[in-house]
């Protein structure tokens, strides 16, 4: 028995996401040198970062 096409493909999560989660944005800011652990405490209102 085959799957109905409305269920989508099995590899649906392989797409590139254009929105990062908060921890991913902080990791990106660390790599760019704009986030210092201990100094930066506010995790809301983060600046936009390039997606992976």
C-alpha distance matrix in Angstrom:
0.0 3.8 6.9 9.5 12.5 14.9 13.9 15.7 15.7 15.8 19.4 20.8 23.8 25.1 27.0 30.7 32.0 35.3 36.3 37.5 37.7 41.2 41.3 40.0 42.8 45.4 44.3 44.7 48.1 49.2 48.4 50.4 53.3 53.2 52.2 54.6 53.5 56.1 57.6 54.7 53.6 52.2 48.4 48.1 49.0 48.2 48.9 46.2 45.0 43.2 39.5 38.3
3.8 0.0 3.8 6.6 9.1 11.8 10.9 12.2 12.3 12.8 16.4 17.5 20.8 22.0 23.5 27.3 28.7 31.9 33.1 34.5 34.9 38.5 38.7 37.3 39.9 42.6 41.6 41.7 45.1 46.3 45.5 47.4 50.3 50.2 49.4 51.9 51.1 53.7 55.0 52.0 51.1 49.6 45.8 45.4 46.1 45.2 45.8 42.9 41.7 39.8 36.2 35.1
6.9 3.8 0.0 3.8 6.3 8.4 7.2 8.9 9.6 10.4 14.0 14.6 17.9 19.5 20.8 24.6 25.6 28.7 29.8 31.2 31.6 35.2 35.6 34.2 36.7 39.5 38.7 38.8 42.1 43.5 42.8 44.6 47.5 47.2 46.4 48.9 48.1 50.6 51.9 48.8 47.8 46.2 42.4 41.9 42.6 41.8 42.4 39.6 38.6 36.9 33.2 32.4
9.5 6.6 3.8 0.0 3.8 5.5 6.0 8.1 10.1 11.9 15.2 14.9 18.4 20.1 20.8 24.4 25.2 28.0 29.1 30.9 31.4 35.0 35.8 34.4 36.6 39.6 39.1 39.0 42.2 43.8 43.2 44.7 47.7 47.2 46.5 49.2 48.5 51.0 52.0 48.7 47.7 45.8 42.0 41.2 41.7 41.2 41.7 38.9 38.2 36.5 33.0 32.5
12.5 9.1 6.3 3.8 0.0 3.8 5.4 5.8 8.0 10.9 13.5 12.8 16.5 17.9 18.1 21.6 22.5 25.1 26.6 28.6 29.5 33.2 34.1 32.5 34.5 37.6 37.1 36.7 39.9 41.7 41.0 42.2 45.3 44.8 44.4 47.2 46.8 49.4 50.2 46.9 46.1 44.1 40.3 39.4 39.6 39.0 39.2 36.2 35.5 33.6 30.2 29.9
14.9 11.8 8.4 5.5 3.8 0.0 3.8 5.4 8.9 11.6 13.9 12.3 15.7 17.7 17.6 20.9 21.2 23.6 24.6 26.8 27.4 31.0 32.2 30.8 32.7 35.8 35.6 35.4 38.3 40.3 39.8 41.0 44.0 43.2 42.6 45.5 45.0 47.4 48.2 44.8 43.7 41.6 37.9 36.8 37.1 36.7 37.1 34.3 33.8 32.3 29.0 29.0
13.9 10.9 7.2 6.0 5.4 3.8 0.0 3.8 6.8 8.5 11.3 10.0 13.2 15.5 16.1 19.5 19.8 22.7 23.4 25.1 25.5 29.1 29.9 28.7 30.9 33.8 33.4 33.5 36.5 38.2 37.8 39.3 42.1 41.5 40.7 43.4 42.7 45.1 46.1 42.8 41.7 39.8 36.1 35.3 35.9 35.3 36.0 33.3 32.6 31.2 27.7 27.4
15.7 12.2 8.9 8.1 5.8 5.4 3.8 0.0 3.7 6.7 8.6 7.2 10.8 12.5 12.8 16.4 17.2 20.0 21.3 23.1 23.9 27.6 28.4 26.8 28.9 32.0 31.4 31.1 34.3 36.0 35.3 36.7 39.7 39.3 38.7 41.5 41.1 43.7 44.6 41.3 40.6 38.7 34.9 34.2 34.5 33.7 34.0 31.1 30.2 28.4 24.9 24.5
15.7 12.3 9.6 10.1 8.0 8.9 6.8 3.7 0.0 3.8 5.5 5.6 9.3 10.2 11.3 15.1 16.5 19.7 21.3 22.7 23.7 27.4 27.8 25.8 28.2 31.2 30.2 29.9 33.3 34.8 33.8 35.4 38.5 38.4 37.8 40.6 40.2 43.0 44.0 40.9 40.3 38.7 35.0 34.6 35.0 33.7 33.9 30.9 29.6 27.6 23.9 23.0
15.8 12.8 10.4 11.9 10.9 11.6 8.5 6.7 3.8 0.0 3.8 5.6 8.2 9.4 11.7 15.3 16.8 20.3 21.5 22.3 22.9 26.5 26.4 24.7 27.4 30.1 28.8 29.0 32.4 33.5 32.7 34.6 37.5 37.6 36.8 39.3 38.6 41.4 42.7 39.8 39.1 37.9 34.1 34.1 34.8 33.4 33.9 31.1 29.5 27.7 23.9 22.6
19.4 16.4 14.0 15.2 13.5 13.9 11.3 8.6 5.5 3.8 0.0 3.8 5.5 5.7 8.3 11.9 13.7 17.3 18.8 19.5 20.4 24.1 23.9 21.8 24.5 27.2 25.7 25.7 29.2 30.3 29.2 31.1 34.1 34.3 33.7 36.3 35.8 38.8 39.9 37.1 36.7 35.5 31.8 31.9 32.4 30.7 31.0 28.1 26.3 24.3 20.5 19.0
20.8 17.5 14.6 14.9 12.8 12.3 10.0 7.2 5.6 5.6 3.8 0.0 3.8 5.6 6.6 10.2 11.3 14.7 16.0 17.2 18.2 21.9 22.2 20.2 22.6 25.6 24.6 24.4 27.7 29.2 28.4 30.0 33.0 32.8 32.2 35.0 34.6 37.5 38.4 35.3 34.8 33.3 29.5 29.3 29.7 28.3 28.5 25.6 24.2 22.4 18.7 17.8
23.8 20.8 17.9 18.4 16.5 15.7 13.2 10.8 9.3 8.2 5.5 3.8 0.0 3.8 5.5 8.2 9.0 12.7 13.6 14.1 15.0 18.6 18.7 16.7 19.3 22.0 21.0 21.0 24.3 25.7 24.9 26.7 29.6 29.4 28.7 31.4 30.9 33.8 34.8 31.8 31.4 30.1 26.3 26.4 26.9 25.3 25.7 23.0 21.4 19.8 16.0 14.9
25.1 22.0 19.5 20.1 17.9 17.7 15.5 12.5 10.2 9.4 5.7 5.6 3.8 0.0 3.8 6.5 8.8 12.4 14.1 14.6 16.2 19.8 19.5 16.9 19.4 22.2 20.7 20.3 23.8 25.1 23.8 25.5 28.6 28.9 28.5 31.2 31.1 34.3 35.1 32.3 32.3 31.2 27.5 27.7 27.9 25.9 25.9 22.9 20.8 18.7 14.9 13.2
27.0 23.5 20.8 20.8 18.1 17.6 16.1 12.8 11.3 11.7 8.3 6.6 5.5 3.8 0.0 3.8 6.2 9.5 11.7 13.1 15.2 18.9 19.3 16.4 18.3 21.5 20.4 19.4 22.8 24.5 23.3 24.5 27.7 27.7 27.7 30.7 30.9 34.0 34.5 31.5 31.6 30.1 26.4 26.3 26.1 24.2 23.8 20.6 18.7 16.4 12.8 11.9
30.7 27.3 24.6 24.4 21.6 20.9 19.5 16.4 15.1 15.3 11.9 10.2 8.2 6.5 3.8 0.0 3.8 6.5 9.2 10.4 13.1 16.6 17.0 13.8 15.2 18.6 17.5 16.1 19.4 21.3 19.9 20.9 24.3 24.2 24.4 27.6 28.1 31.3 31.5 28.5 28.9 27.4 23.9 23.8 23.3 21.1 20.4 17.2 15.1 12.7 9.1 8.3
32.0 28.7 25.6 25.2 22.5 21.2 19.8 17.2 16.5 16.8 13.7 11.3 9.0 8.8 6.2 3.8 0.0 3.8 5.6 7.2 10.0 13.5 14.5 11.7 12.8 16.3 15.9 14.7 17.6 19.9 19.2 19.9 23.0 22.4 22.5 25.7 26.1 29.1 29.2 26.0 26.1 24.3 20.8 20.4 19.9 18.1 17.7 14.5 13.1 11.4 7.9 8.4
35.3 31.9 28.7 28.0 25.1 23.6 22.7 20.0 19.7 20.3 17.3 14.7 12.7 12.4 9.5 6.5 3.8 0.0 3.8 6.6 10.0 13.0 14.6 11.8 11.7 15.5 15.6 13.7 16.2 19.0 18.3 18.4 21.5 20.6 21.0 24.5 25.4 28.2 27.9 24.5 24.9 22.8 19.5 18.7 17.6 15.8 14.9 11.5 10.5 8.9 6.1 8.2
36.3 33.1 29.8 29.1 26.6 24.6 23.4 21.3 21.3 21.5 18.8 16.0 13.6 14.1 11.7 9.2 5.6 3.8 0.0 3.8 6.7 9.5 11.7 9.6 9.3 13.0 13.8 12.5 14.6 17.4 17.6 17.7 20.4 19.0 18.9 22.3 22.9 25.5 25.2 21.7 21.7 19.5 16.0 15.2 14.5 12.9 12.7 9.9 9.5 9.3 7.0 9.5
37.5 34.5 31.2 30.9 28.6 26.8 25.1 23.1 22.7 22.3 19.5 17.2 14.1 14.6 13.1 10.4 7.2 6.6 3.8 0.0 3.8 6.5 8.1 5.8 6.1 9.6 10.3 9.6 11.8 14.3 14.7 15.3 17.7 16.5 16.0 19.2 19.5 22.2 22.2 18.9 18.9 17.1 13.6 13.5 13.4 11.3 11.7 9.5 8.5 9.0 6.7 8.5
37.7 34.9 31.6 31.4 29.5 27.4 25.5 23.9 23.7 22.9 20.4 18.2 15.0 16.2 15.2 13.1 10.0 10.0 6.7 3.8 0.0 3.8 5.6 5.2 6.3 8.8 10.0 10.7 12.4 14.4 15.6 16.6 18.4 17.0 15.6 18.3 18.0 20.3 20.8 17.4 16.8 15.2 11.4 11.7 12.6 11.0 12.6 11.4 10.9 12.2 10.2 11.6
41.2 38.5 35.2 35.0 33.2 31.0 29.1 27.6 27.4 26.5 24.1 21.9 18.6 19.8 18.9 16.6 13.5 13.0 9.5 6.5 3.8 0.0 3.8 5.4 5.1 6.3 8.7 9.9 10.6 12.4 14.4 15.3 16.4 14.6 12.8 15.3 14.8 16.9 17.2 13.8 13.0 11.4 7.7 8.5 10.0 8.3 10.7 10.7 10.7 13.0 12.0 13.5
41.3 38.7 35.6 35.8 34.1 32.2 29.9 28.4 27.8 26.4 23.9 22.2 18.7 19.5 19.3 17.0 14.5 14.6 11.7 8.1 5.6 3.8 0.0 3.8 5.4 5.1 6.2 8.6 9.8 10.5 12.5 14.3 15.1 14.1 11.8 13.8 12.8 15.3 16.3 13.5 13.0 12.5 9.1 11.2 13.0 10.7 12.8 12.9 11.9 13.8 12.6 13.1
40.0 37.3 34.2 34.4 32.5 30.8 28.7 26.8 25.8 24.7 21.8 20.2 16.7 16.9 16.4 13.8 11.7 11.8 9.6 5.8 5.2 5.4 3.8 0.0 3.8 5.4 5.0 6.2 8.6 9.8 10.7 12.4 14.2 13.6 12.2 14.8 14.6 17.6 18.3 15.4 15.7 15.0 11.7 13.3 14.1 11.3 12.4 11.4 9.6 10.7 9.1 9.3
42.8 39.9 36.7 36.6 34.5 32.7 30.9 28.9 28.2 27.4 24.5 22.6 19.3 19.4 18.3 15.2 12.8 11.7 9.3 6.1 6.3 5.1 5.4 3.8 0.0 3.8 5.4 5.0 6.1 8.6 9.9 10.5 12.2 10.8 9.9 13.1 13.7 16.5 16.4 13.3 14.0 12.8 9.8 11.0 11.1 7.9 8.6 8.0 6.5 8.7 8.5 9.9
45.4 42.6 39.5 39.6 37.6 35.8 33.8 32.0 31.2 30.1 27.2 25.6 22.0 22.2 21.5 18.6 16.3 15.5 13.0 9.6 8.8 6.3 5.1 5.4 3.8 0.0 3.8 5.4 5.0 6.1 8.7 9.7 10.3 9.0 7.0 9.7 9.9 12.8 13.0 10.2 11.0 10.8 8.3 10.7 11.5 8.2 9.6 10.4 9.1 11.6 11.9 12.7
44.3 41.6 38.7 39.1 37.1 35.6 33.4 31.4 30.2 28.8 25.7 24.6 21.0 20.7 20.4 17.5 15.9 15.6 13.8 10.3 10.0 8.7 6.2 5.0 5.4 3.8 0.0 3.8 5.4 5.0 6.4 8.8 9.8 10.0 8.4 10.6 10.8 14.3 14.9 12.8 14.0 14.3 12.0 14.4 15.1 11.8 12.5 12.5 10.1 11.5 11.3 11.0
44.7 41.7 38.8 39.0 36.7 35.4 33.5 31.1 29.9 29.0 25.7 24.4 21.0 20.3 19.4 16.1 14.7 13.7 12.5 9.6 10.7 9.9 8.6 6.2 5.0 5.4 3.8 0.0 3.8 5.4 5.1 6.3 8.7 8.8 8.7 11.8 13.1 16.5 16.4 14.1 15.8 15.6 13.3 15.1 14.9 11.2 10.7 10.0 7.0 8.1 8.6 8.7
48.1 45.1 42.1 42.2 39.9 38.3 36.5 34.3 33.3 32.4 29.2 27.7 24.3 23.8 22.8 19.4 17.6 16.2 14.6 11.8 12.4 10.6 9.8 8.6 6.1 5.0 5.4 3.8 0.0 3.8 5.4 5.0 6.1 5.1 5.3 8.8 10.8 14.0 13.2 10.9 13.2 13.1 11.6 13.5 13.0 9.2 8.7 9.3 7.3 9.6 11.2 12.1
49.2 46.3 43.5 43.8 41.7 40.3 38.2 36.0 34.8 33.5 30.3 29.2 25.7 25.1 24.5 21.3 19.9 19.0 17.4 14.3 14.4 12.4 10.5 9.8 8.6 6.1 5.0 5.4 3.8 0.0 3.8 5.4 5.0 5.9 4.8 6.9 8.6 12.2 12.1 10.8 13.2 14.2 13.0 15.6 15.8 12.3 12.3 13.1 11.0 12.7 13.9 13.8
48.4 45.5 42.8 43.2 41.0 39.8 37.8 35.3 33.8 32.7 29.2 28.4 24.9 23.8 23.3 19.9 19.2 18.3 17.6 14.7 15.6 14.4 12.5 10.7 9.9 8.7 6.4 5.1 5.4 3.8 0.0 3.8 5.4 7.8 8.2 10.2 12.1 15.8 15.6 14.5 17.0 17.7 16.3 18.6 18.4 14.6 13.9 13.8 10.9 11.5 12.6 11.9
50.4 47.4 44.6 44.7 42.2 41.0 39.3 36.7 35.4 34.6 31.1 30.0 26.7 25.5 24.5 20.9 19.9 18.4 17.7 15.3 16.6 15.3 14.3 12.4 10.5 9.7 8.8 6.3 5.0 5.4 3.8 0.0 3.8 5.6 7.8 10.4 13.2 16.5 15.5 14.2 17.1 17.4 16.4 18.2 17.2 13.5 11.9 12.0 9.4 10.4 12.6 12.8
53.3 50.3 47.5 47.7 45.3 44.0 42.1 39.7 38.5 37.5 34.1 33.0 29.6 28.6 27.7 24.3 23.0 21.5 20.4 17.7 18.4 16.4 15.1 14.2 12.2 10.3 9.8 8.7 6.1 5.0 5.4 3.8 0.0 3.8 5.7 7.4 10.6 13.6 12.4 11.8 15.1 16.1 15.8 18.0 17.4 13.9 12.9 14.0 12.1 13.8 16.0 16.2
53.2 50.2 47.2 47.2 44.8 43.2 41.5 39.3 38.4 37.6 34.3 32.8 29.4 28.9 27.7 24.2 22.4 20.6 19.0 16.5 17.0 14.6 14.1 13.6 10.8 9.0 10.0 8.8 5.1 5.9 7.8 5.6 3.8 0.0 3.8 6.7 10.1 12.6 10.7 9.3 12.6 13.0 12.9 14.8 13.9 10.6 9.7 11.6 10.5 13.1 15.5 16.6
52.2 49.4 46.4 46.5 44.4 42.6 40.7 38.7 37.8 36.8 33.7 32.2 28.7 28.5 27.7 24.4 22.5 21.0 18.9 16.0 15.6 12.8 11.8 12.2 9.9 7.0 8.4 8.7 5.3 4.8 8.2 7.8 5.7 3.8 0.0 3.8 6.5 9.2 8.0 6.4 9.5 10.5 10.5 13.1 13.2 10.1 10.6 12.8 11.9 14.7 16.4 17.3
54.6 51.9 48.9 49.2 47.2 45.5 43.4 41.5 40.6 39.3 36.3 35.0 31.4 31.2 30.7 27.6 25.7 24.5 22.3 19.2 18.3 15.3 13.8 14.8 13.1 9.7 10.6 11.8 8.8 6.9 10.2 10.4 7.4 6.7 3.8 0.0 3.8 6.3 5.5 5.8 9.0 11.3 12.0 15.1 15.8 13.2 14.1 16.5 15.7 18.4 19.9 20.4
53.5 51.1 48.1 48.5 46.8 45.0 42.7 41.1 40.2 38.6 35.8 34.6 30.9 31.1 30.9 28.1 26.1 25.4 22.9 19.5 18.0 14.8 12.8 14.6 13.7 9.9 10.8 13.1 10.8 8.6 12.1 13.2 10.6 10.1 6.5 3.8 0.0 3.8 5.5 6.1 7.9 10.9 11.5 15.0 16.6 14.3 16.1 18.4 17.6 20.3 21.2 21.6
56.1 53.7 50.6 51.0 49.4 47.4 45.1 43.7 43.0 41.4 38.8 37.5 33.8 34.3 34.0 31.3 29.1 28.2 25.5 22.2 20.3 16.9 15.3 17.6 16.5 12.8 14.3 16.5 14.0 12.2 15.8 16.5 13.6 12.6 9.2 6.3 3.8 0.0 3.8 5.8 6.7 10.4 12.0 15.4 17.3 15.7 17.8 20.6 20.4 23.4 24.4 25.0
57.6 55.0 51.9 52.0 50.2 48.2 46.1 44.6 44.0 42.7 39.9 38.4 34.8 35.1 34.5 31.5 29.2 27.9 25.2 22.2 20.8 17.2 16.3 18.3 16.4 13.0 14.9 16.4 13.2 12.1 15.6 15.5 12.4 10.7 8.0 5.5 5.5 3.8 0.0 3.8 6.2 9.3 11.6 14.5 15.6 14.2 15.9 19.0 19.2 22.4 24.0 25.0
54.7 52.0 48.8 48.7 46.9 44.8 42.8 41.3 40.9 39.8 37.1 35.3 31.8 32.3 31.5 28.5 26.0 24.5 21.7 18.9 17.4 13.8 13.5 15.4 13.3 10.2 12.8 14.1 10.9 10.8 14.5 14.2 11.8 9.3 6.4 5.8 6.1 5.8 3.8 0.0 3.8 5.9 8.0 10.8 11.9 10.5 12.5 15.7 16.1 19.5 21.0 22.4
53.6 51.1 47.8 47.7 46.1 43.7 41.7 40.6 40.3 39.1 36.7 34.8 31.4 32.3 31.6 28.9 26.1 24.9 21.7 18.9 16.8 13.0 13.0 15.7 14.0 11.0 14.0 15.8 13.2 13.2 17.0 17.1 15.1 12.6 9.5 9.0 7.9 6.7 6.2 3.8 0.0 3.8 6.2 9.2 11.3 10.8 13.7 16.8 17.7 21.2 22.2 23.6
52.2 49.6 46.2 45.8 44.1 41.6 39.8 38.7 38.7 37.9 35.5 33.3 30.1 31.2 30.1 27.4 24.3 22.8 19.5 17.1 15.2 11.4 12.5 15.0 12.8 10.8 14.3 15.6 13.1 14.2 17.7 17.4 16.1 13.0 10.5 11.3 10.9 10.4 9.3 5.9 3.8 0.0 3.8 5.7 7.8 8.1 11.3 14.5 16.0 19.7 20.7 22.7
48.4 45.8 42.4 42.0 40.3 37.9 36.1 34.9 35.0 34.1 31.8 29.5 26.3 27.5 26.4 23.9 20.8 19.5 16.0 13.6 11.4 7.7 9.1 11.7 9.8 8.3 12.0 13.3 11.6 13.0 16.3 16.4 15.8 12.9 10.5 12.0 11.5 12.0 11.6 8.0 6.2 3.8 0.0 3.8 6.7 6.4 10.1 12.5 13.8 17.2 17.7 19.7
48.1 45.4 41.9 41.2 39.4 36.8 35.3 34.2 34.6 34.1 31.9 29.3 26.4 27.7 26.3 23.8 20.4 18.7 15.2 13.5 11.7 8.5 11.2 13.3 11.0 10.7 14.4 15.1 13.5 15.6 18.6 18.2 18.0 14.8 13.1 15.1 15.0 15.4 14.5 10.8 9.2 5.7 3.8 0.0 3.8 5.5 9.2 11.6 13.8 17.2 17.8 20.3
49.0 46.1 42.6 41.7 39.6 37.1 35.9 34.5 35.0 34.8 32.4 29.7 26.9 27.9 26.1 23.3 19.9 17.6 14.5 13.4 12.6 10.0 13.0 14.1 11.1 11.5 15.1 14.9 13.0 15.8 18.4 17.2 17.4 13.9 13.2 15.8 16.6 17.3 15.6 11.9 11.3 7.8 6.7 3.8 0.0 3.8 6.5 9.0 11.9 15.5 16.7 19.6
48.2 45.2 41.8 41.2 39.0 36.7 35.3 33.7 33.7 33.4 30.7 28.3 25.3 25.9 24.2 21.1 18.1 15.8 12.9 11.3 11.0 8.3 10.7 11.3 7.9 8.2 11.8 11.2 9.2 12.3 14.6 13.5 13.9 10.6 10.1 13.2 14.3 15.7 14.2 10.5 10.8 8.1 6.4 5.5 3.8 0.0 3.8 6.5 8.7 12.4 13.8 16.5
48.9 45.8 42.4 41.7 39.2 37.1 36.0 34.0 33.9 33.9 31.0 28.5 25.7 25.9 23.8 20.4 17.7 14.9 12.7 11.7 12.6 10.7 12.8 12.4 8.6 9.6 12.5 10.7 8.7 12.3 13.9 11.9 12.9 9.7 10.6 14.1 16.1 17.8 15.9 12.5 13.7 11.3 10.1 9.2 6.5 3.8 0.0 3.8 6.4 10.1 12.3 15.3
46.2 42.9 39.6 38.9 36.2 34.3 33.3 31.1 30.9 31.1 28.1 25.6 23.0 22.9 20.6 17.2 14.5 11.5 9.9 9.5 11.4 10.7 12.9 11.4 8.0 10.4 12.5 10.0 9.3 13.1 13.8 12.0 14.0 11.6 12.8 16.5 18.4 20.6 19.0 15.7 16.8 14.5 12.5 11.6 9.0 6.5 3.8 0.0 3.8 6.9 9.1 12.5
45.0 41.7 38.6 38.2 35.5 33.8 32.6 30.2 29.6 29.5 26.3 24.2 21.4 20.8 18.7 15.1 13.1 10.5 9.5 8.5 10.9 10.7 11.9 9.6 6.5 9.1 10.1 7.0 7.3 11.0 10.9 9.4 12.1 10.5 11.9 15.7 17.6 20.4 19.2 16.1 17.7 16.0 13.8 13.8 11.9 8.7 6.4 3.8 0.0 3.8 6.3 9.2
43.2 39.8 36.9 36.5 33.6 32.3 31.2 28.4 27.6 27.7 24.3 22.4 19.8 18.7 16.4 12.7 11.4 8.9 9.3 9.0 12.2 13.0 13.8 10.7 8.7 11.6 11.5 8.1 9.6 12.7 11.5 10.4 13.8 13.1 14.7 18.4 20.3 23.4 22.4 19.5 21.2 19.7 17.2 17.2 15.5 12.4 10.1 6.9 3.8 0.0 3.8 6.5
39.5 36.2 33.2 33.0 30.2 29.0 27.7 24.9 23.9 23.9 20.5 18.7 16.0 14.9 12.8 9.1 7.9 6.1 7.0 6.7 10.2 12.0 12.6 9.1 8.5 11.9 11.3 8.6 11.2 13.9 12.6 12.6 16.0 15.5 16.4 19.9 21.2 24.4 24.0 21.0 22.2 20.7 17.7 17.8 16.7 13.8 12.3 9.1 6.3 3.8 0.0 3.8
38.3 35.1 32.4 32.5 29.9 29.0 27.4 24.5 23.0 22.6 19.0 17.8 14.9 13.2 11.9 8.3 8.4 8.2 9.5 8.5 11.6 13.5 13.1 9.3 9.9 12.7 11.0 8.7 12.1 13.8 11.9 12.8 16.2 16.6 17.3 20.4 21.6 25.0 25.0 22.4 23.6 22.7 19.7 20.3 19.6 16.5 15.3 12.5 9.2 6.5 3.8 0.0
